[in-house]
Amino acid sequence: MDAFKQLETFVAVVTLGSLSAAARQEGVVPAVIGRRLDALEERLGARLLVRTTRSVTLTQEGSAFFEDSQRILSELAEAEAAVASGSGRARGHLRLSAPAGFGRRHVAPHLAAFQQQHPDIRITLDLSDRLVDLARDRIDCAIRISDLADSSLVAVRLAENRRVVVASPAYLARHGIPHSLEDLQHHACLSLGESQSRGWTFRVDGELVNLKVSGMLECNDGAVLHDWALQGLGLAWRSLWEVKDDLSDGRLVTVLDAYSAADYPVYAVVPQRRFLPVRVRRFIDHLRAVYASPGYWD
């Protein structure tokens, strides 16, 4: 059995917290993961993990070996990337993450063409609105739409993005049009779950203002907020890429445009390393080219 595959499996199990999670990530049954761990422990002659049906715990030997395994796999990845960058050939398993709504519209549709250009690349796309941990979840590249604070990541700006406050014509006919930020306190604001505590951001006299809003409906799924706005249930603060078709067709209209919301650029983020794998560089270049094509965001 491949010794490096055993190391990868061991690191994945510890990082993800269970055999079943590591099996789901790789697309195999948990028994396969278990056999690899058994073979690794037998080869080393040491117990690395205490395993139960629900969790795994590192032994003292396992804790030390886990740190060494992470370092070895990281150095191997950098060595492979260095060689591959010289040959220019893109290959291997590309693990991607993107916000669900954006990923469905602006990442997934472009993967088929990318894979046809690079047939030696196998792609796994994870769509989730949670903030993934690239190291823990073994993600090569994540798409993020926000200000970036994690200094351990390298960010590549892919495209501009703007947030707008929208509502359906029916809602505005019933409740009136807000003309100032103070008017928002009299309106039903559709909130993005607990993260909405950050508020909505506007620009007033050249300064950014973060305004807390409230309403009777909240959800942690942006697509649901979008649907609620279409149903006339309140005001929503959404990215222009999400609502541009509804604006064009008149299903939604923007309000408070004079306070033009701050930009939230689209980034590709990758872990810091000396050599970026060719498959990751090619993917980022592919998305940048797609997003830069004339009329793409119109």
C-alpha positions as CSV (number, residue, x, y, z in Angstrom):
1,M,0.0,0.0,0.0
2,D,1.2,3.5,-0.9
3,A,2.9,5.0,2.2
4,F,2.1,8.5,1.2
5,K,-1.6,7.6,0.7
6,Q,-1.6,6.3,4.2
7,L,-0.1,9.6,5.4
8,E,-2.7,11.6,3.5
9,T,-5.5,9.4,5.0
10,F,-4.2,9.8,8.5
11,V,-3.9,13.6,8.2
12,A,-7.4,13.8,6.6
13,V,-9.0,11.7,9.4
14,V,-7.4,13.8,12.1
15,T,-8.2,17.1,10.4
16,L,-11.8,16.3,9.6
17,G,-12.4,14.5,12.9
18,S,-13.7,11.1,11.8
19,L,-13.2,8.2,9.3
20,S,-16.6,8.9,7.7
21,A,-15.8,12.5,7.0
22,A,-12.5,11.5,5.4
23,A,-14.3,8.8,3.4
24,R,-16.9,11.3,2.1
25,Q,-14.2,13.8,1.1
26,E,-12.4,11.1,-0.9
27,G,-15.5,9.3,-2.2
28,V,-14.8,5.9,-0.7
29,V,-16.4,3.9,2.1
30,P,-15.2,4.3,5.7
31,A,-13.9,0.7,5.7
32,V,-11.3,1.7,3.1
33,I,-10.1,4.5,5.4
34,G,-10.0,2.1,8.3
35,R,-7.8,-0.4,6.4
36,R,-5.3,2.3,5.5
37,L,-5.0,3.4,9.1
38,D,-4.6,-0.2,10.2
39,A,-1.8,-0.7,7.7
40,L,-0.1,2.5,8.8
41,E,-0.2,1.6,12.4
42,E,1.0,-1.9,11.7
43,R,3.9,-0.6,9.6
44,L,4.9,1.8,12.3
45,G,4.3,-0.6,15.1
46,A,2.5,2.1,17.1
47,R,-1.0,3.1,18.0
48,L,-1.7,6.5,16.5
49,L,-5.4,7.0,17.1
50,V,-8.1,5.9,19.5
51,R,-11.1,5.3,17.3
52,T,-14.8,5.2,18.2
53,T,-17.9,5.2,16.0
54,R,-18.2,9.0,16.5
55,S,-14.7,10.4,16.8
56,V,-11.0,9.9,16.8
57,T,-8.4,11.0,19.3
58,L,-4.7,11.2,18.9
59,T,-2.4,9.2,21.1
60,Q,0.8,10.8,22.3
61,E,2.7,9.0,19.5
62,G,0.0,10.0,17.0
63,S,0.2,13.7,18.0
64,A,3.9,13.9,17.2
65,F,3.5,11.9,14.0
66,F,0.6,14.1,12.9
67,E,2.8,17.2,12.9
68,D,5.5,15.4,11.0
69,S,3.0,14.0,8.5
70,Q,1.6,17.5,7.8
71,R,5.1,18.8,7.2
72,I,6.1,15.9,4.9
73,L,2.9,16.2,2.8
74,S,3.3,20.0,2.6
75,E,6.9,19.6,1.4
76,L,5.9,16.9,-1.1
77,A,3.2,19.2,-2.5
78,E,5.7,22.0,-2.9
79,A,8.2,19.8,-4.6
80,E,5.6,18.5,-7.0
81,A,4.5,22.0,-7.7
82,A,8.0,23.1,-8.4
83,V,8.6,20.3,-10.9
84,A,5.2,20.8,-12.5
85,S,5.7,24.5,-12.9
86,G,8.8,23.7,-14.9
87,S,7.0,21.3,-17.2
88,G,3.9,23.5,-17.5
89,R,1.6,20.5,-17.3
90,A,-1.5,20.8,-15.2
91,R,-2.6,17.6,-13.5
92,G,-3.9,16.1,-10.2
93,H,-6.9,16.7,-8.0
94,L,-8.2,20.2,-7.8
95,R,-10.4,20.9,-4.7
96,L,-12.4,24.0,-4.9
97,S,-14.8,25.9,-2.6
98,A,-17.3,28.7,-3.4
99,P,-20.3,30.4,-1.8
100,A,-23.4,28.4,-2.9
101,G,-25.2,31.0,-4.9
102,F,-22.2,32.5,-6.6
103,G,-20.7,29.0,-7.2
104,R,-23.9,27.8,-9.0
105,R,-24.0,30.9,-11.3
106,H,-20.4,31.8,-11.8
107,V,-18.1,28.9,-11.0
108,A,-19.8,25.6,-11.8
109,P,-20.8,26.6,-15.4
110,H,-17.1,27.3,-16.3
111,L,-15.6,24.0,-15.0
112,A,-16.5,21.9,-18.0
113,A,-14.6,24.1,-20.4
114,F,-11.6,24.2,-18.0
115,Q,-11.6,20.4,-17.6
116,Q,-11.7,19.9,-21.3
117,Q,-8.6,22.1,-21.6
118,H,-6.9,20.2,-18.9
119,P,-8.1,16.6,-19.0
120,D,-5.6,15.4,-16.4
121,I,-7.2,17.5,-13.7
122,R,-9.9,15.9,-11.5
123,I,-12.2,18.5,-9.9
124,T,-14.2,18.5,-6.7
125,L,-16.4,21.6,-6.1
126,D,-17.8,22.3,-2.6
127,L,-20.6,24.8,-2.6
128,S,-21.3,26.2,0.9
129,D,-21.9,29.5,2.5
130,R,-19.8,28.6,5.5
131,L,-16.3,29.9,5.7
132,V,-14.2,26.9,5.0
133,D,-10.8,26.3,6.5
134,L,-8.5,25.6,3.6
135,A,-6.0,23.6,5.6
136,R,-8.5,21.6,7.5
137,D,-10.7,20.9,4.6
138,R,-7.8,20.4,2.2
139,I,-9.1,23.0,-0.3
140,D,-6.7,24.1,-3.0
141,C,-8.6,27.3,-3.9
142,A,-11.6,29.1,-2.4
143,I,-13.8,31.8,-3.9
144,R,-14.7,34.5,-1.4
145,I,-16.7,37.7,-1.7
146,S,-15.7,39.9,1.2
147,D,-12.9,41.8,2.9
148,L,-10.1,39.4,3.7
149,A,-8.5,39.4,7.1
150,D,-6.7,36.0,7.2
151,S,-3.0,36.8,6.6
152,S,-2.2,33.1,6.2
153,L,-3.9,33.2,2.8
154,V,-2.9,34.6,-0.5
155,A,-5.7,36.4,-2.4
156,V,-6.1,37.1,-6.1
157,R,-8.7,39.7,-7.1
158,L,-10.9,38.2,-9.8
159,A,-13.7,40.7,-10.3
160,E,-15.5,43.7,-8.8
161,N,-18.8,43.3,-7.1
162,R,-21.4,45.8,-5.7
163,R,-24.1,45.4,-3.2
164,V,-27.5,47.1,-3.6
165,V,-30.7,47.3,-1.5
166,V,-33.6,45.8,-3.5
167,A,-37.3,45.3,-3.1
168,S,-40.2,44.2,-5.3
169,P,-42.5,46.9,-6.8
170,A,-45.4,45.4,-4.8
171,Y,-43.5,45.8,-1.5
172,L,-42.7,49.4,-2.3
173,A,-46.3,50.1,-3.3
174,R,-47.5,48.9,0.1
175,H,-44.8,50.4,2.3
176,G,-43.3,53.3,0.4
177,I,-39.8,53.9,-0.9
178,P,-37.0,54.6,1.7
179,H,-35.2,57.8,0.8
180,S,-32.7,57.9,3.6
181,L,-30.9,55.4,5.8
182,E,-33.0,56.5,8.8
183,D,-36.1,55.3,6.8
184,L,-34.8,51.7,7.0
185,Q,-36.0,51.5,10.7
186,H,-39.5,51.6,9.4
187,H,-39.1,48.8,6.8
188,A,-38.9,45.0,7.0
189,C,-35.2,44.2,6.3
190,L,-34.5,40.6,5.4
191,S,-31.6,39.4,7.5
192,L,-28.9,36.9,6.7
193,G,-29.1,35.0,10.0
194,E,-26.7,35.6,12.8
195,S,-24.1,37.1,10.4
196,Q,-26.5,40.0,9.8
197,S,-25.2,41.4,13.1
198,R,-22.5,43.0,11.0
199,G,-25.2,45.1,9.4
200,W,-25.4,46.7,5.9
201,T,-22.6,48.9,4.7
202,F,-23.2,52.2,2.9
203,R,-21.1,55.2,1.8
204,V,-22.1,58.6,3.4
205,D,-20.1,61.7,2.5
206,G,-17.2,59.5,1.4
207,E,-17.1,57.5,4.6
208,L,-18.2,53.9,5.1
209,V,-21.2,53.5,7.5
210,N,-22.2,50.2,8.9
211,L,-25.9,50.2,9.8
212,K,-27.7,47.6,11.9
213,V,-31.0,46.6,10.4
214,S,-33.9,44.5,11.7
215,G,-36.9,42.6,10.5
216,M,-39.2,39.7,11.3
217,L,-37.6,37.3,8.8
218,E,-34.0,36.0,8.7
219,C,-32.2,33.1,7.1
220,N,-28.6,31.9,6.6
221,D,-29.3,31.1,3.0
222,G,-28.9,34.1,0.6
223,A,-31.1,32.3,-2.1
224,V,-34.0,32.3,0.4
225,L,-33.6,36.0,1.1
226,H,-33.6,36.6,-2.7
227,D,-36.9,34.7,-3.0
228,W,-38.4,36.5,-0.1
229,A,-37.6,39.8,-1.7
230,L,-39.2,38.7,-5.0
231,Q,-42.3,37.7,-2.9
232,G,-42.6,41.3,-1.6
233,L,-41.7,40.4,2.0
234,G,-39.1,43.1,2.6
235,L,-35.9,44.9,1.6
236,A,-32.8,42.8,0.9
237,W,-29.1,43.8,0.6
238,R,-27.8,41.6,-2.2
239,S,-24.9,41.4,-4.6
240,L,-25.5,42.9,-8.0
241,W,-24.5,39.6,-9.7
242,E,-27.4,37.9,-7.9
243,V,-30.2,40.3,-8.7
244,K,-29.1,41.8,-12.1
245,D,-31.6,39.7,-14.1
246,D,-34.4,40.6,-11.8
247,L,-33.5,44.3,-12.1
248,S,-33.5,44.1,-15.9
249,D,-36.9,42.4,-15.9
250,G,-38.5,44.7,-13.3
251,R,-39.1,42.0,-10.7
252,L,-36.9,44.0,-8.3
253,V,-35.8,47.6,-8.1
254,T,-33.0,49.3,-6.2
255,V,-33.5,51.9,-3.5
256,L,-31.1,54.1,-1.7
257,D,-28.8,54.3,-4.7
258,A,-27.4,57.7,-3.5
259,Y,-25.7,55.8,-0.7
260,S,-24.1,53.3,-3.1
261,A,-23.0,50.3,-1.0
262,A,-19.3,49.5,-0.6
263,D,-17.7,47.2,-3.1
264,Y,-17.1,43.5,-2.1
265,P,-14.6,42.2,-4.6
266,V,-14.5,38.6,-5.7
267,Y,-11.3,36.8,-4.7
268,A,-9.6,33.5,-5.2
269,V,-7.8,32.6,-2.0
270,V,-5.1,29.9,-1.7
271,P,-2.8,28.8,1.2
272,Q,0.6,30.5,1.4
273,R,3.3,28.3,-0.2
274,R,6.5,28.8,-2.2
275,F,5.1,27.1,-5.3
276,L,1.5,27.2,-6.4
277,P,0.4,24.0,-8.2
278,V,0.0,24.5,-11.9
279,R,-3.6,23.2,-11.7
280,V,-4.5,26.0,-9.3
281,R,-2.7,28.7,-11.3
282,R,-4.4,27.6,-14.5
283,F,-7.8,27.6,-12.8
284,I,-7.4,31.1,-11.4
285,D,-6.3,32.3,-14.8
286,H,-9.3,30.6,-16.4
287,L,-11.8,32.4,-14.1
288,R,-10.0,35.8,-14.5
289,A,-10.3,35.4,-18.3
290,V,-14.0,34.5,-18.1
291,Y,-14.9,37.3,-15.7
292,A,-12.9,39.8,-17.8
293,S,-14.7,38.9,-21.1
294,P,-16.7,41.9,-22.4
295,G,-20.3,42.0,-21.2
296,Y,-19.9,39.2,-18.7
297,W,-21.3,41.1,-15.8
298,D,-23.7,43.2,-17.8
